Amino acid sequence: MFQLELPSITKFPYRYTTILDNISYVFFFSWSVRAASWYVSISTVEEVPLVSNIRLVPNLDLFTNFPKSIRPKGRLFLVSNSEDYKHPPAITFDNINTDFTLLYEAAT
């Protein structure tokens, strides 16, 4: 598994480029005050949008709606760092990079 960076309130909005399955992707994280949620948009390095405004929800494959022709082979998902599995923390503006981890699990 490969851990990707999550935004920090000191670096907002947050954007970076990473390589998954030998392809470069640009990740852009934004916070919606109205929805009280973090979102990620992913594009090519040429700024061609691939998916936009995917809500960061724990334990769901964030690549579900990714175009199949360019979808990475693995899974991208957010997990809680809490040991309290029955009552994990809610995602807030300032806890995304402390209470959660964004993981890419390569296909085997």
C-alpha positions in Angstrom: 0.0 0.0 0.0 1.0 3.5 -0.8 0.1 6.4 1.5 -0.9 9.7 -0.3 -0.8 13.1 1.3 -4.0 14.7 2.7 -4.5 18.5 3.0 -3.5 20.5 6.0 -5.3 23.6 7.1 -2.0 25.4 6.8 -1.8 24.5 3.1 -5.3 25.1 1.7 -6.4 24.6 -1.0 -4.1 21.7 -1.5 -2.7 20.3 -4.7 0.1 17.8 -5.7 1.2 15.4 -8.4 1.8 11.7 -7.7 2.4 8.6 -9.8 0.1 5.6 -9.6 0.7 2.6 -11.9 3.3 4.6 -13.8 0.9 7.4 -14.7 1.2 10.9 -13.2 -2.0 12.4 -11.7 -2.7 15.8 -10.2 -4.8 15.7 -7.0 -6.6 18.8 -5.9 -8.3 18.9 -2.5 -11.0 21.4 -1.5 -13.3 22.0 1.4 -17.0 22.7 1.0 -18.3 24.9 3.9 -21.9 24.2 2.7 -21.5 20.4 2.8 -18.9 20.4 5.6 -16.9 17.9 3.6 -13.6 17.5 1.9 -13.5 16.7 -1.9 -10.8 15.6 -4.3 -10.6 16.2 -8.0 -8.1 14.4 -10.2 -6.6 15.4 -13.5 -3.8 14.6 -15.8 -0.6 16.6 -15.6 -1.8 18.4 -18.7 -4.8 19.6 -16.5 -7.4 17.4 -18.3 -10.0 16.7 -15.7 -10.6 13.0 -15.0 -13.0 13.1 -12.0 -14.2 16.1 -10.1 -15.4 16.7 -6.6 -15.3 13.2 -5.2 -16.4 13.5 -1.6 -13.9 11.9 0.8 -15.8 9.2 2.6 -14.0 6.5 4.6 -13.7 3.0 3.3 -15.1 3.6 -0.2 -13.1 3.2 -3.4 -12.7 6.7 -4.6 -11.9 5.5 -8.1 -15.4 4.0 -8.6 -16.4 6.7 -11.2 -13.0 7.1 -12.7 -12.9 6.6 -16.5 -12.1 2.9 -17.1 -9.7 3.6 -19.9 -7.3 5.5 -17.7 -8.3 4.2 -14.2 -5.4 3.0 -12.1 -5.6 -0.7 -11.4 -5.7 -0.4 -7.7 -8.0 1.1 -5.1 -7.9 4.6 -3.5 -9.6 4.8 -0.1 -9.7 6.9 3.0 -9.4 5.2 6.4 -9.8 6.4 9.9 -6.7 6.2 12.2 -9.0 5.8 15.2 -9.0 2.5 17.1 -12.6 3.1 18.0 -14.2 1.2 15.1 -17.8 1.7 16.4 -17.5 5.5 16.7 -14.8 6.8 14.3 -14.3 10.5 14.2 -16.3 12.6 11.8 -14.3 14.3 9.0 -13.8 18.0 9.7 -11.9 20.8 8.1 -9.0 20.5 10.5 -8.7 16.8 11.2 -8.4 15.3 7.7 -4.7 14.8 7.8 -4.5 13.8 11.5 -7.4 11.4 12.0 -7.4 9.9 8.5 -5.1 8.3 6.0 -5.5 8.2 2.2 -4.2 4.9 0.8 -3.6 3.5 -2.7 -3.7 -0.3 -2.8 -2.1 -1.6 -6.0 -3.8 -4.4 -7.8 -2.0 -7.8 -7.4 
